[in-house]
């Protein structure tokens, strides 16, 4: 297995209701392993929570692009989890010349004109979104998060994590994403792409286990693939395995033939068209 990239910076994009802090353990391991790695608070999150009422979808990729430019980063590996998956799609079409690899870790990969709400299951649509106030989606019930999103963390770890969750800006979840350039720009198409699946992710009902792979991963082609043993919040419960998967996908030569066969099996199993 040949190493094809060296000295590339990594930028991790957080999911809904959280901020850069959720990548703390991942960044520590990345840096201990000699990698340059960053995470940022998106507008309306973490240190920028005060901006929540005016945040729109376009603010997310703009913030990532500004971070990359301000830190003079080049050949960046973008890693997006959950909602962060859409953010790396949007960022890639804005500054493709700065991106060397895109990695979705159980992340949303949308078609042009879709919103995050469009691809979430009915129980989420009928719950979280209808409870929104202004431009805020409240934090989901802690019992649901503990059971479905971080079930392989200890109770103490869950409690410490949940204390840092904040309401999520509503607009980025319901606005339709303009992804025409993501699918048509040759520069974006040339960026290597990878998908990481968490085999214990049950954040949606079992019928929607296919939400990440193969349903959403099927929106891209010619990508490499890896699995990690954890739940949807694997950056907390299995950070070493996640880091290893990210580095191997981004820096080493991988072939996709085996996953192409496995994806066919998954499509038959889940009856994905």
C-alpha positions in Angstrom: 0.0 0.0 0.0 1.8 3.1 -1.2 1.7 6.5 0.6 0.4 9.1 -1.8 0.1 12.2 0.4 2.3 13.7 3.1 2.2 16.8 5.2 -1.4 17.6 4.4 -3.5 19.6 6.9 -6.8 18.2 8.2 -9.9 20.2 9.0 -12.7 18.6 10.9 -16.3 19.9 10.5 -18.7 19.3 13.4 -22.3 18.0 13.4 -25.5 19.7 14.5 -25.9 20.9 18.1 -22.2 20.7 18.7 -19.0 22.7 17.9 -15.3 22.2 17.4 -15.0 20.8 20.9 -16.4 17.5 19.8 -13.2 16.7 17.9 -10.9 17.4 20.9 -9.8 13.7 21.3 -9.4 13.2 17.6 -7.2 16.3 17.3 -5.0 15.2 20.2 -4.4 11.9 18.5 -3.9 13.4 15.1 -1.3 15.8 16.5 0.4 13.0 18.5 0.7 11.1 15.3 2.5 14.0 13.6 -0.5 15.4 11.7 -1.5 19.1 11.3 -5.2 19.1 12.3 -7.8 21.7 13.0 -11.5 22.1 13.9 -13.6 25.3 13.9 -16.8 26.6 15.4 -19.3 27.2 12.6 -21.5 30.3 12.8 -24.2 29.8 15.5 -22.2 27.1 17.3 -19.8 27.1 20.3 -17.9 30.4 20.6 -20.2 31.8 17.8 -23.5 30.8 19.4 -24.5 34.4 19.7 -24.9 34.5 16.0 -27.5 31.8 15.9 -30.6 33.8 15.0 -29.1 35.1 11.8 -27.2 32.0 10.5 -28.1 30.7 7.1 -26.7 27.7 5.2 -24.4 29.8 3.0 -22.6 31.0 6.2 -21.2 27.6 6.9 -19.0 27.1 3.8 -18.1 30.7 3.9 -16.7 30.3 7.4 -14.8 27.2 6.4 -13.3 28.9 3.4 -12.3 31.9 5.5 -10.6 29.7 8.1 -8.6 27.9 5.4 -7.6 31.2 3.8 -6.8 32.9 7.1 -4.6 30.0 8.2 -3.0 29.8 4.7 -3.8 26.1 4.4 -3.4 24.2 1.1 -4.1 20.6 0.0 -6.6 20.4 2.9 -8.3 17.2 3.8 -11.9 18.1 4.9 -13.7 15.6 7.2 -17.4 16.2 7.9 -19.7 14.3 10.3 -23.4 14.3 9.9 -24.5 17.8 9.0 -20.8 18.6 8.5 -21.0 16.3 5.4 -23.1 18.9 3.6 -20.7 21.6 4.7 -17.7 20.0 3.1 -19.8 19.5 -0.1 -20.5 23.2 -0.2 -17.0 24.2 0.7 -15.4 22.0 -2.0 -17.3 23.8 -4.7 -16.3 27.2 -3.4 -12.5 26.5 -3.1 -11.7 23.3 -4.9 -8.1 24.4 -5.5 -7.5 24.3 -1.8 -8.9 20.8 -1.1 -7.0 17.5 -1.6 -9.5 15.0 -0.2 -13.1 14.9 1.1 -14.1 12.4 3.8 -17.6 11.9 5.0 -17.9 10.2 8.4 -21.6 9.2 8.4 -22.2 12.6 6.8 -25.0 14.0 4.7 -24.2 13.9 1.0 -27.1 15.7 -0.7 -28.3 16.0 -4.3 -28.6 19.5 -5.8 -31.7 21.2 -4.5 -32.1 19.0 -1.4 -32.1 20.1 2.2 -31.0 18.1 5.3 -34.6 18.0 6.3 -35.5 16.3 3.0 -33.3 13.3 3.7 -34.0 12.9 7.4 -36.6 10.2 8.5 -40.2 11.1 9.4 -39.7 10.8 13.2 -37.1 13.5 13.1 -39.1 15.8 10.8 -42.1 15.4 13.1 -40.2 16.0 16.3 -37.1 18.2 16.3 -38.2 20.7 13.5 -41.7 21.3 14.8 -40.3 22.2 18.2 -38.1 24.9 16.8 -38.4 28.5 17.9 -37.2 31.3 15.7 -34.0 30.1 14.1 -33.3 27.5 16.8 -33.8 23.8 16.9 -33.7 22.7 20.5 -31.4 19.9 21.7 -33.2 16.6 21.2 -34.3 14.8 24.4 -31.2 13.5 26.2 -32.7 10.0 26.6 -32.9 9.7 22.8 -29.3 10.9 22.4 -28.0 8.5 25.0 -29.8 5.5 23.5 -29.3 6.1 19.8 -26.3 8.4 19.3 -23.8 7.6 22.0 -24.9 4.2 23.3 -21.4 2.9 23.5 -20.2 5.7 25.8 -20.3 5.4 29.6 -23.0 7.2 31.4 -20.5 9.7 32.8 -19.1 10.3 29.4 -22.6 10.9 28.0 -23.4 13.4 30.7 -20.2 15.4 30.3 -20.8 15.5 26.5 -24.4 16.5 26.7 -23.6 19.4 29.0 -21.9 21.1 26.0 -24.7 20.7 23.4 -26.5 23.8 22.3 -29.6 24.5 20.1 -28.9 24.2 16.3 -29.6 26.9 13.8 -32.8 26.0 11.9 -32.1 27.6 8.5 -29.1 25.5 7.5 -31.3 22.3 7.9 -34.3 23.5 5.9 -32.7 25.6 3.1 -32.2 23.9 -0.2 -28.6 23.4 -1.1 -27.3 24.7 -4.4 -24.8 21.9 -5.3 -24.7 22.3 -9.1 -21.0 23.0 -9.1 -20.3 20.1 -6.8 -21.6 17.7 -9.4 -20.6 19.6 -12.6 -17.2 21.3 -11.9 -14.4 19.1 -13.1 -12.1 20.4 -10.4 -14.5 19.1 -7.7 -14.9 15.8 -9.5 -11.2 15.3 -9.5 -10.9 15.6 -5.7 -10.6 12.1 -4.1 -13.5 11.2 -1.9 -14.0 8.7 0.9 -16.8 7.5 3.2 -16.5 6.2 6.7 -19.4 4.2 8.2 -20.0 3.6 11.9 -21.3 0.0 12.2 -23.0 0.7 15.5 -24.8 3.8 14.4 -28.5 3.5 15.2 -29.4 7.2 15.4 -32.3 6.6 13.0 -34.7 3.7 13.1 -33.4 0.6 11.5 -35.2 1.2 8.2 -33.0 4.3 8.0 -29.7 2.5 8.9 -29.2 2.9 5.1 -29.4 6.7 5.4 -25.6 7.0 5.5 -24.5 4.1 3.4 -25.5 3.1 0.8 -28.3 5.6 0.4 -26.5 8.9 0.8 -23.0 7.6 -0.1 -24.6 6.5 -3.3 -24.7 10.2 -4.4 -21.0 10.1 -5.1 -19.0 7.6 -7.2 -15.5 6.2 -7.2 -15.0 6.7 -3.5 -13.0 4.7 -1.0 -14.6 3.3 2.1 -13.8 2.3 5.7 -15.7 1.2 8.7 -15.2 2.1 12.4 -16.7 0.2 15.3 -18.6 2.9 17.0 -21.9 4.8 17.2 -22.8 8.1 15.6 -20.6 9.9 18.1 -17.5 7.8 17.3 -15.2 10.8 17.7 -15.7 10.3 21.5 -15.9 6.5 21.9 -13.5 5.2 19.3 -11.2 8.2 18.3 -8.2 6.1 17.6 -10.0 3.9 15.1 -11.5 7.0 13.5 -8.2 8.7 13.2 -6.6 5.6 11.7 -9.4 5.4 9.1 -9.1 9.1 8.2 -5.3 8.9 7.7 -5.3 5.7 5.8 -8.0 7.0 3.4 -6.4 10.3 2.8 -2.7 9.4 2.7 -2.5 5.9 1.3 -3.5 4.3 -1.9 -6.7 2.3 -1.7 -8.7 0.5 -4.3 -12.5 0.6 -4.5 -13.3 -2.6 -6.3 -14.1 -4.6 -3.1 -16.4 -2.0 -1.9 -18.1 -1.7 -5.2 -19.1 -5.4 -4.8 -20.1 -4.9 -1.2 -22.2 -1.8 -2.1 -24.2 -4.0 -4.6 -24.9 -6.4 -1.8 -26.0 -3.5 0.5 -28.3 -2.2 -2.2 -30.0 -5.5 -2.6 -30.2 -5.9 1.2 -31.7 -2.5 1.8 -33.6 -2.3 -1.5 -32.0 1.0 -2.4 -32.6 2.1 -5.9 
